[in-house]
Structures are given as structure tokens and as C-alpha cells.
Amino acid sequence: MASLKESEHLSLPFPVIEAATKKFTTFIGSGGYGQVYKGELSLSGELRTVVVKRLSTKESKGGQGVNEFLTEIQLLSRYKHPNIVSLLGFCHQGDEKIFQQKILIYEYAEHGSLDTYLRGPCMFTWKQRINICIDAACGRDHLHNHVSDNHRVIHGDIKSGNILLGHNWKAMIADLGLSKRGLTTENDSYIVTHPCSTYAYLDPQYEITGILTKESDIYSFGVVLFEVLCGVVLFEVI
């Protein structure tokens, strides 16, 4: 996935994003990819609350994370579903080998990530738990079976931290940077020599063979179901 040409309609200039985040003072979280900010952005004449993920400048200069950045843009701009987080825009400066700025803009999930609610006493009713699991399953099913007649997308890192909760606690699968796209006629859609999934959610067969299949996602999703059932984040107790 080397080109952004098909997604250029989502490209936003850096000063617009800087203004939306009040010069990146609206910090709400961070991860291995960089920092996350809340912002207000005018899109199609409507002021919307958004999440801005800014990959670290150090990574950008070294070329790290570029493939994940491109993958996220191309998949999320192409494949839409209510239970997959929406990409609203992006910003890049530099060429497609070394970006000085790598910024992704998503719809705002007002309740944050699922793992936040699995620490300590679970606040969800059983009906809410079931609905969250069904939503996430619908998003996963869309990636595996309905993105197109000839292709499927394997997420590669399904975990409770990558499931966001929006309005009315609607669950949405996020973080598709490690995803792989393959033909539906192939059982083993991709071969990966170094599995990148979070360890507690990693399919043992994927770890042993390096072969990533849609069943790898299903295994990871099964771990998420276990977490929701038990009200615990598994990777924190292993």
C-alpha cells in the first residue's frame, strides 16, 4: 500500500489540525505510536469533535510507522462500517518514505476504549456486555467477509484496547495499522515472520508458524469475549 492518491480527499493542512487541537494542548492519551488529542474540526460545514493521533516526530524522521500509517488511511478510507471507527482526515508532510508529520483524525468515541471498563468492578449490565460483543463481532465479520467480493481484511491485533465505545456505547474496532488484505480464495492470507499482535491475544498457531489467518483474529476476539465475561483485562494478569 504505497500510495495515498485515492485518499487525498481526506488530506488536511497542518495549520488546520493545529488550530483544531489548540496547538496540541488538548492531550488525552498516548501509546507506542505517539500522542492523542481531542479537537474540534469543521467538516462539510459541520463542527465535529474528533480524535487526533499524532505519530511522534522521532519515528517520522526515522521512517518508522510509515507502513502502518499508510495502511490505516487506505483501509479506513475504503471500507466503511458502523462498527469500524471512521477516519475523518489525515495530514502528512514529506515523501512517502519519511513523513515529517504523520497525523490521523478519527471520529470521537466519547466513552474511550473497552479495556478501561474492565479494570476493577465492571459497570456494564449483561445486556450492555452482550451488545458490545455483538457490535465488535459485526465489525470483525465485515472485515473478514464483506469488504469486497474478492478481498478480506485481517486485523492482526484485536484486543479490548482496540475496541472503542461511542455514543450509546456502540462498539467500534480501531487501529488497523497492522492489518493485512488478502484474497478471499486464500485460507492463509498472509505470511508474517514476526507476529506483532499483543501477546495475551496472540493465536498460538500464528506465533508458532508465522502464518496469519482470519482464524487468528477469531482467537483474539475470543480472548476479548473472555475478558468481557470475567470483567478483567487479560494481559494485565498474565
SULNOR-V736234 format. One record per pair of residues at least 24 apart in sequence whose ideal C-beta (glycine too) atoms are under 10 Angstrom apart, sorted by sequence separation. I is the first residue (numbers start at 1). J is the second residue. D is the distance in Angstrom with one decimal. If there is no record, write none. Layout:
BEGIN
<<I | J | D> <I | J | D>>
END
This chain:
BEGIN
<<17 | 41 | 7.7> <28 | 52 | 9.3> <29 | 53 | 9.3> <30 | 54 | 9.7> <31 | 55 | 10.0> <32 | 56 | 9.1> <34 | 58 | 9.1> <85 | 109 | 6.9> <136 | 160 | 9.2> <139 | 163 | 8.3> <154 | 178 | 9.2> <155 | 179 | 5.2> <156 | 180 | 6.1> <187 | 211 | 9.3> <188 | 212 | 7.5> <189 | 213 | 6.4> <192 | 216 | 9.5> <16 | 41 | 7.4> <34 | 59 | 7.0> <154 | 179 | 6.3> <155 | 180 | 8.7> <188 | 213 | 5.4> <189 | 214 | 6.9> <198 | 223 | 9.4> <16 | 42 | 8.6> <26 | 52 | 8.2> <30 | 56 | 9.3> <33 | 59 | 7.7> <34 | 60 | 8.9> <66 | 92 | 9.3> <70 | 96 | 7.1> <136 | 162 | 9.5> <153 | 179 | 5.3> <154 | 180 | 5.0> <187 | 213 | 6.4> <188 | 214 | 9.5> <190 | 216 | 9.7> <201 | 227 | 9.4> <20 | 47 | 9.9> <27 | 54 | 9.9> <32 | 59 | 9.1> <69 | 96 | 9.4> <136 | 163 | 5.2> <153 | 180 | 7.3> <154 | 181 | 7.9> <186 | 213 | 9.0> <187 | 214 | 8.4> <188 | 215 | 9.6> <189 | 216 | 9.5> <200 | 227 | 9.2> <20 | 48 | 9.6> <24 | 52 | 8.0> <66 | 94 | 9.6> <76 | 104 | 8.5> <132 | 160 | 9.8> <135 | 163 | 8.4> <136 | 164 | 9.8> <152 | 180 | 9.2> <153 | 181 | 5.3> <154 | 182 | 6.8> <186 | 214 | 10.0> <187 | 215 | 8.8> <188 | 216 | 9.9> <12 | 41 | 8.0> <20 | 49 | 9.8> <21 | 50 | 9.0> <66 | 95 | 9.7> <67 | 96 | 10.0> <70 | 99 | 9.4> <73 | 102 | 9.7> <136 | 165 | 10.0> <152 | 181 | 7.3> <153 | 182 | 8.1> <20 | 50 | 6.9> <21 | 51 | 10.0> <24 | 54 | 6.9> <66 | 96 | 7.0> <69 | 99 | 7.0> <72 | 102 | 9.8> <76 | 106 | 8.1> <133 | 163 | 9.4> <135 | 165 | 9.0> <143 | 173 | 7.4> <151 | 181 | 5.6> <152 | 182 | 6.0> <182 | 212 | 8.7> <184 | 214 | 9.6> <12 | 43 | 9.2> <21 | 52 | 5.4> <33 | 64 | 9.7> <34 | 65 | 8.3> <63 | 94 | 9.9> <66 | 97 | 6.8> <73 | 104 | 7.1> <132 | 163 | 7.6> <135 | 166 | 9.5> <142 | 173 | 8.8> <151 | 182 | 6.8> <152 | 183 | 7.7> <182 | 213 | 9.1> <20 | 52 | 6.9> <33 | 65 | 6.5> <60 | 92 | 9.0> <66 | 98 | 7.5> <70 | 102 | 9.4> <72 | 104 | 6.1> <139 | 171 | 7.3> <150 | 182 | 9.8> <151 | 183 | 6.3> <152 | 184 | 5.2> <180 | 212 | 6.1> <182 | 214 | 8.8> <10 | 43 | 9.9> <17 | 50 | 9.2> <21 | 54 | 8.5> <32 | 65 | 9.0> <60 | 93 | 8.8> <61 | 94 | 9.0> <66 | 99 | 6.3> <69 | 102 | 4.8> <132 | 165 | 7.1> <138 | 171 | 8.7> <139 | 172 | 6.4> <140 | 173 | 6.4> <143 | 176 | 8.2> <148 | 181 | 9.3> <150 | 183 | 6.1> <151 | 184 | 6.4> <152 | 185 | 9.8> <179 | 212 | 9.9> <200 | 233 | 8.5> <201 | 234 | 7.6> <18 | 52 | 9.6> <51 | 85 | 8.8> <60 | 94 | 7.5> <63 | 97 | 5.9> <64 | 98 | 9.8> <65 | 99 | 8.7> <68 | 102 | 9.2> <69 | 103 | 9.1> <72 | 106 | 9.4> <135 | 169 | 8.5> <137 | 171 | 9.0> <138 | 172 | 10.0> <139 | 173 | 4.0> <147 | 181 | 8.1> <150 | 184 | 6.0> <151 | 185 | 9.9> <152 | 186 | 8.7> <156 | 190 | 8.5> <178 | 212 | 9.5> <200 | 234 | 4.6> <201 | 235 | 7.3> <17 | 52 | 6.1> <33 | 68 | 7.7> <63 | 98 | 5.1> <69 | 104 | 7.2> <135 | 170 | 5.9> <136 | 171 | 4.7> <138 | 173 | 9.2> <139 | 174 | 9.3> <149 | 184 | 7.5> <150 | 185 | 7.8> <151 | 186 | 9.9> <154 | 189 | 5.6> <199 | 234 | 9.9> <200 | 235 | 3.7> <33 | 69 | 8.8> <50 | 86 | 9.9> <52 | 88 | 9.7> <62 | 98 | 7.8> <63 | 99 | 8.4> <66 | 102 | 7.3> <135 | 171 | 3.6> <136 | 172 | 8.1> <137 | 173 | 9.7> <143 | 179 | 7.6> <148 | 184 | 8.3> <153 | 189 | 8.8> <154 | 190 | 6.8> <156 | 192 | 8.0> <162 | 198 | 8.6> <198 | 234 | 9.6> <199 | 235 | 6.8> <200 | 236 | 8.5> <17 | 54 | 8.3> <51 | 88 | 8.9> <52 | 89 | 9.1> <53 | 90 | 9.4> <54 | 91 | 8.8> <55 | 92 | 10.0> <61 | 98 | 6.5> <65 | 102 | 6.7> <128 | 165 | 9.7> <131 | 168 | 9.1> <132 | 169 | 6.5> <134 | 171 | 8.2> <135 | 172 | 7.3> <136 | 173 | 6.2> <147 | 184 | 9.3> <152 | 189 | 6.5> <161 | 198 | 7.7> <198 | 235 | 6.1> <200 | 237 | 8.7> <50 | 88 | 5.8> <52 | 90 | 9.9> <60 | 98 | 6.9> <61 | 99 | 8.8> <64 | 102 | 9.8> <131 | 169 | 7.0> <132 | 170 | 8.5> <133 | 171 | 7.7> <135 | 173 | 8.9> <143 | 181 | 9.4> <151 | 189 | 9.1> <154 | 192 | 9.9> <157 | 195 | 9.7> <159 | 197 | 7.9> <160 | 198 | 9.7> <179 | 217 | 9.5> <200 | 238 | 5.3> <33 | 72 | 9.8> <50 | 89 | 7.9> <52 | 91 | 9.0> <60 | 99 | 4.9> <61 | 100 | 7.0> <131 | 170 | 8.5> <132 | 171 | 4.5> <145 | 184 | 7.9> <156 | 195 | 8.4> <157 | 196 | 6.7> <158 | 197 | 8.0> <159 | 198 | 5.1> <162 | 201 | 9.3> <199 | 238 | 7.5> <48 | 88 | 7.3> <59 | 99 | 9.2> <60 | 100 | 5.7> <128 | 168 | 10.0> <129 | 169 | 10.0> <131 | 171 | 7.7> <144 | 184 | 8.9> <156 | 196 | 6.7> <157 | 197 | 5.0> <158 | 198 | 9.0> <160 | 200 | 9.9> <161 | 201 | 9.4> <60 | 101 | 6.6> <124 | 165 | 9.9> <128 | 169 | 6.0> <156 | 197 | 6.1> <157 | 198 | 6.2> <159 | 200 | 7.6> <160 | 201 | 8.6> <57 | 99 | 9.6> <60 | 102 | 5.2> <118 | 160 | 6.0> <155 | 197 | 9.1> <159 | 201 | 4.6> <57 | 100 | 7.2> <59 | 102 | 7.7> <60 | 103 | 9.8> <117 | 160 | 8.8> <118 | 161 | 9.7> <158 | 201 | 6.5> <159 | 202 | 9.7> <44 | 88 | 10.0> <55 | 99 | 8.0> <57 | 101 | 7.7> <115 | 159 | 7.4> <116 | 160 | 8.8> <157 | 201 | 7.5> <173 | 217 | 9.8> <43 | 88 | 6.1> <57 | 102 | 8.9> <114 | 159 | 8.8> <115 | 160 | 4.0> <116 | 161 | 8.6> <124 | 169 | 8.1> <144 | 189 | 9.6> <157 | 202 | 9.2> <43 | 89 | 7.5> <55 | 101 | 8.3> <56 | 102 | 8.7> <113 | 159 | 9.3> <114 | 160 | 4.3> <115 | 161 | 4.5> <41 | 88 | 7.3> <54 | 101 | 7.8> <55 | 102 | 4.0> <113 | 160 | 7.0> <114 | 161 | 7.3> <115 | 162 | 8.8> <41 | 89 | 7.4> <54 | 102 | 7.5> <55 | 103 | 7.2> <113 | 161 | 5.2> <114 | 162 | 8.5> <115 | 163 | 8.0> <117 | 165 | 7.7> <173 | 221 | 9.5> <53 | 102 | 8.8> <54 | 103 | 5.0> <55 | 104 | 7.9> <112 | 161 | 9.9> <113 | 162 | 7.3> <114 | 163 | 4.3> <116 | 165 | 8.5> <53 | 103 | 6.9> <54 | 104 | 8.2> <113 | 163 | 6.6> <114 | 164 | 7.4> <156 | 206 | 8.9> <52 | 103 | 6.3> <53 | 104 | 4.6> <54 | 105 | 9.9> <83 | 134 | 8.9> <113 | 164 | 5.7> <114 | 165 | 6.1> <52 | 104 | 7.5> <53 | 105 | 7.8> <83 | 135 | 4.8> <84 | 136 | 9.9> <112 | 164 | 7.0> <113 | 165 | 7.2> <117 | 169 | 9.5> <51 | 104 | 8.6> <52 | 105 | 5.5> <53 | 106 | 7.0> <82 | 135 | 8.1> <83 | 136 | 6.7> <111 | 164 | 7.8> <112 | 165 | 6.4> <51 | 105 | 7.2> <52 | 106 | 8.1> <83 | 137 | 8.3> <84 | 138 | 9.1> <85 | 139 | 8.8> <109 | 163 | 9.5> <110 | 164 | 9.4> <111 | 165 | 3.8> <112 | 166 | 9.7> <50 | 105 | 5.2> <51 | 106 | 4.7> <83 | 138 | 4.7> <84 | 139 | 4.8> <109 | 164 | 3.7> <110 | 165 | 7.7> <111 | 166 | 6.8> <114 | 169 | 9.8> <50 | 106 | 6.6> <51 | 107 | 7.3> <52 | 108 | 9.9> <82 | 138 | 7.8> <83 | 139 | 3.4> <84 | 140 | 9.1> <108 | 164 | 9.4> <109 | 165 | 5.9> <110 | 166 | 6.1> <111 | 167 | 8.4> <156 | 212 | 6.2> <48 | 105 | 9.7> <50 | 107 | 6.8> <51 | 108 | 5.3> <81 | 138 | 7.5> <82 | 139 | 8.1> <83 | 140 | 8.3> <107 | 164 | 8.9> <109 | 166 | 4.5> <110 | 167 | 6.2> <111 | 168 | 9.4> <114 | 171 | 6.9> <155 | 212 | 9.8> <49 | 107 | 8.4> <50 | 108 | 5.6> <51 | 109 | 7.2> <81 | 139 | 6.0> <83 | 141 | 8.9> <84 | 142 | 6.6> <106 | 164 | 8.5> <108 | 166 | 7.7> <109 | 167 | 8.5> <110 | 168 | 9.6> <111 | 169 | 6.3> <114 | 172 | 10.0> <154 | 212 | 5.8> <158 | 216 | 8.8> <162 | 220 | 9.4> <163 | 221 | 9.5> <48 | 107 | 7.7> <49 | 108 | 4.2> <83 | 142 | 7.0> <84 | 143 | 7.2> <107 | 166 | 7.2> <108 | 167 | 9.3> <110 | 169 | 9.4> <111 | 170 | 9.1> <154 | 213 | 7.1> <155 | 214 | 9.2> <157 | 216 | 9.9> <158 | 217 | 5.4> <48 | 108 | 7.5> <81 | 141 | 9.3> <82 | 142 | 9.1> <83 | 143 | 9.7> <107 | 167 | 9.7> <110 | 170 | 9.9> <111 | 171 | 9.6> <154 | 214 | 5.5> <156 | 216 | 7.3> <157 | 217 | 9.0> <158 | 218 | 8.7> <49 | 110 | 8.0> <51 | 112 | 10.0> <81 | 142 | 4.4> <109 | 170 | 8.5> <113 | 174 | 7.9> <153 | 214 | 9.1> <154 | 215 | 9.4> <155 | 216 | 8.9> <156 | 217 | 7.3> <158 | 219 | 8.8> <159 | 220 | 6.5> <163 | 224 | 6.9> <11 | 73 | 9.3> <43 | 105 | 9.0> <80 | 142 | 9.1> <81 | 143 | 8.1> <109 | 171 | 9.2> <113 | 175 | 9.7> <152 | 214 | 6.4> <154 | 216 | 6.8> <155 | 217 | 5.2> <158 | 220 | 3.9> <159 | 221 | 9.2> <162 | 224 | 9.1> <7 | 70 | 9.2> <10 | 73 | 7.3> <79 | 142 | 7.4> <84 | 147 | 9.7> <109 | 172 | 6.5> <154 | 217 | 5.7> <157 | 220 | 7.5> <158 | 221 | 5.2> <160 | 223 | 8.4> <161 | 224 | 9.7> <2 | 66 | 9.8> <41 | 105 | 6.8> <79 | 143 | 7.2> <153 | 217 | 9.3> <156 | 220 | 8.6> <158 | 222 | 9.5> <159 | 223 | 7.4> <160 | 224 | 5.3> <2 | 67 | 9.1> <4 | 69 | 9.5> <8 | 73 | 10.0> <81 | 146 | 8.0> <107 | 172 | 8.1> <109 | 174 | 7.8> <152 | 217 | 9.9> <155 | 220 | 7.8> <158 | 223 | 8.2> <159 | 224 | 6.5> <160 | 225 | 9.9> <163 | 228 | 9.5> <1 | 67 | 7.5> <4 | 70 | 6.9> <7 | 73 | 5.2> <10 | 76 | 9.1> <37 | 103 | 9.5> <39 | 105 | 7.6> <81 | 147 | 8.6> <106 | 172 | 9.3> <155 | 221 | 8.9> <158 | 224 | 6.5> <3 | 70 | 8.2> <6 | 73 | 9.3> <7 | 74 | 6.2> <10 | 77 | 5.8> <41 | 108 | 9.9> <79 | 146 | 8.8> <80 | 147 | 9.6> <107 | 174 | 9.8> <160 | 227 | 5.3> <1 | 69 | 9.9> <2 | 70 | 7.0> <6 | 74 | 7.1> <7 | 75 | 9.9> <9 | 77 | 8.3> <34 | 102 | 8.0> <36 | 104 | 9.7> <37 | 105 | 9.8> <40 | 108 | 9.6> <75 | 143 | 8.6> <79 | 147 | 4.6> <106 | 174 | 7.3> <159 | 227 | 8.7> <160 | 228 | 7.6> <1 | 70 | 5.0> <4 | 73 | 6.3> <7 | 76 | 8.9> <8 | 77 | 9.7> <20 | 89 | 9.6> <33 | 102 | 8.9> <34 | 103 | 9.0> <39 | 108 | 8.6> <78 | 147 | 7.7> <79 | 148 | 8.2> <84 | 153 | 9.5> <106 | 175 | 9.9> <145 | 214 | 8.6> <1 | 71 | 5.4> <4 | 74 | 7.5> <7 | 77 | 4.3> <34 | 104 | 9.7> <36 | 106 | 9.4> <38 | 108 | 7.0> <78 | 148 | 8.8> <144 | 214 | 4.9> <1 | 72 | 9.6> <3 | 74 | 8.2> <6 | 77 | 7.1> <7 | 78 | 8.0> <33 | 104 | 9.1> <84 | 155 | 9.6> <143 | 214 | 8.6> <144 | 215 | 9.8> <1 | 73 | 8.5> <2 | 74 | 9.5> <6 | 78 | 7.4> <17 | 89 | 7.9> <75 | 147 | 8.4> <79 | 151 | 9.3> <160 | 232 | 9.7> <161 | 233 | 8.0> <1 | 74 | 4.9> <4 | 77 | 9.1> <16 | 89 | 8.7> <17 | 90 | 9.2> <18 | 91 | 9.4> <78 | 151 | 9.9> <104 | 177 | 9.1> <141 | 214 | 10.0> <144 | 217 | 6.9> <160 | 233 | 6.2> <1 | 75 | 8.1> <17 | 91 | 5.5> <79 | 153 | 6.7> <140 | 214 | 8.9> <143 | 217 | 7.8> <144 | 218 | 8.4> <159 | 233 | 8.9> <160 | 234 | 8.2> <161 | 235 | 8.6> <16 | 91 | 8.1> <78 | 153 | 9.5> <159 | 234 | 8.7> <160 | 235 | 8.9> <12 | 88 | 8.8> <15 | 91 | 9.7> <159 | 235 | 7.5> <10 | 87 | 6.7> <12 | 89 | 4.4> <14 | 91 | 5.4> <85 | 162 | 9.3> <140 | 217 | 6.1> <10 | 88 | 7.2> <11 | 89 | 7.1> <12 | 90 | 7.0> <13 | 91 | 7.0> <14 | 92 | 9.2> <75 | 153 | 6.2> <85 | 163 | 9.4> <140 | 218 | 7.8> <10 | 89 | 4.9> <11 | 90 | 6.2> <12 | 91 | 5.3> <14 | 93 | 6.5> <24 | 103 | 9.8> <85 | 164 | 5.7> <7 | 87 | 8.4> <9 | 89 | 9.3> <10 | 90 | 5.8> <11 | 91 | 6.9> <12 | 92 | 9.8> <13 | 93 | 9.3> <28 | 108 | 9.9> <75 | 155 | 9.6> <83 | 163 | 9.3> <84 | 164 | 9.9> <86 | 166 | 9.7> <140 | 220 | 9.2> <141 | 221 | 10.0> <10 | 91 | 9.6> <11 | 92 | 7.4> <83 | 164 | 9.9> <85 | 166 | 8.3> <137 | 218 | 9.7> <140 | 221 | 5.8> <7 | 89 | 9.6> <8 | 90 | 9.6> <21 | 103 | 9.6> <71 | 153 | 9.7> <139 | 221 | 9.9> <7 | 90 | 7.4> <29 | 112 | 8.3> <83 | 166 | 9.7> <17 | 101 | 8.7> <21 | 105 | 9.8> <28 | 112 | 8.7> <29 | 113 | 9.0> <82 | 166 | 9.4> <137 | 221 | 7.0> <140 | 224 | 9.7> <18 | 103 | 9.6> <20 | 105 | 8.1> <71 | 156 | 9.9> <136 | 221 | 7.0> <4 | 90 | 8.1> <14 | 100 | 9.4> <17 | 103 | 5.8> <85 | 171 | 10.0> <86 | 172 | 8.1> <14 | 101 | 5.8> <83 | 170 | 7.3> <85 | 172 | 4.5> <87 | 174 | 9.9> <137 | 224 | 9.6> <4 | 92 | 7.2> <17 | 105 | 6.9> <82 | 170 | 7.1> <83 | 171 | 6.3> <84 | 172 | 5.9> <85 | 173 | 6.9> <86 | 174 | 9.9> <133 | 221 | 8.8> <136 | 224 | 6.9> <137 | 225 | 8.7> <14 | 103 | 7.6> <16 | 105 | 9.7> <82 | 171 | 9.8> <83 | 172 | 5.5> <84 | 173 | 5.2> <85 | 174 | 4.2> <87 | 176 | 9.1> <136 | 225 | 8.8> <82 | 172 | 7.6> <83 | 173 | 6.4> <84 | 174 | 7.8> <85 | 175 | 8.2> <12 | 103 | 8.1> <81 | 172 | 8.6> <85 | 176 | 8.5> <133 | 224 | 7.7> <4 | 96 | 7.1> <81 | 173 | 8.6> <84 | 176 | 7.9> <132 | 224 | 9.5> <133 | 225 | 5.9> <136 | 228 | 9.1> <3 | 96 | 7.5> <12 | 105 | 6.9> <2 | 96 | 6.4> <10 | 104 | 9.7> <2 | 97 | 9.6> <10 | 105 | 8.2> <133 | 228 | 5.9> <129 | 225 | 9.4> <132 | 228 | 6.7> <133 | 229 | 8.9> <79 | 176 | 8.8> <76 | 174 | 9.1> <130 | 228 | 8.8> <129 | 228 | 5.1> <76 | 176 | 6.1> <79 | 179 | 9.8> <128 | 228 | 9.6> <129 | 229 | 7.5> <75 | 176 | 4.9> <76 | 177 | 9.9> <72 | 174 | 9.4> <74 | 176 | 9.3> <75 | 177 | 8.9> <79 | 181 | 9.4> <126 | 228 | 10.0> <129 | 231 | 8.8> <72 | 175 | 7.6> <73 | 176 | 9.5> <76 | 179 | 9.6> <78 | 181 | 9.5> <126 | 229 | 9.7> <72 | 176 | 5.3> <73 | 177 | 9.5> <75 | 179 | 5.8> <124 | 228 | 7.8> <71 | 176 | 6.6> <72 | 177 | 4.7> <74 | 179 | 9.8> <75 | 180 | 9.8> <122 | 227 | 9.9> <71 | 177 | 5.5> <72 | 178 | 9.3> <75 | 181 | 7.2> <118 | 224 | 9.4> <122 | 228 | 8.2> <68 | 175 | 9.0> <70 | 177 | 8.9> <71 | 178 | 7.6> <72 | 179 | 8.1> <74 | 181 | 8.8> <122 | 229 | 9.7> <124 | 231 | 8.2> <68 | 176 | 8.8> <69 | 177 | 7.0> <71 | 179 | 6.0> <122 | 230 | 8.7> <123 | 231 | 9.2> <68 | 177 | 3.2> <71 | 180 | 8.5> <115 | 224 | 9.3> <118 | 227 | 5.5> <122 | 231 | 3.6> <67 | 177 | 8.0> <68 | 178 | 6.5> <71 | 181 | 8.5> <114 | 224 | 7.6> <118 | 228 | 7.1> <121 | 231 | 7.3> <122 | 232 | 8.7> <67 | 178 | 9.3> <68 | 179 | 9.1> <117 | 228 | 9.2> <120 | 231 | 8.3> <65 | 177 | 7.7> <115 | 227 | 7.8> <118 | 230 | 8.4> <119 | 231 | 8.8> <120 | 232 | 9.5> <51 | 164 | 8.9> <114 | 227 | 8.1> <118 | 231 | 5.8> <119 | 232 | 8.0> <114 | 228 | 7.6> <117 | 231 | 8.5> <118 | 232 | 5.9> <119 | 233 | 6.0> <118 | 233 | 4.8> <117 | 233 | 9.6> <118 | 234 | 8.9> <115 | 232 | 9.9> <116 | 233 | 9.0> <119 | 236 | 7.5> <115 | 233 | 5.0> <118 | 236 | 9.0> <114 | 233 | 9.1> <115 | 234 | 9.6> <115 | 235 | 8.8> <53 | 174 | 9.8> <115 | 236 | 8.7> <53 | 175 | 9.3> <55 | 177 | 9.8> <51 | 174 | 9.5> <53 | 177 | 10.0> <68 | 196 | 9.4> <31 | 161 | 8.7> <33 | 175 | 8.6> <31 | 175 | 9.0> <33 | 177 | 7.7> <1 | 179 | 9.9> <1 | 181 | 8.0>>
END
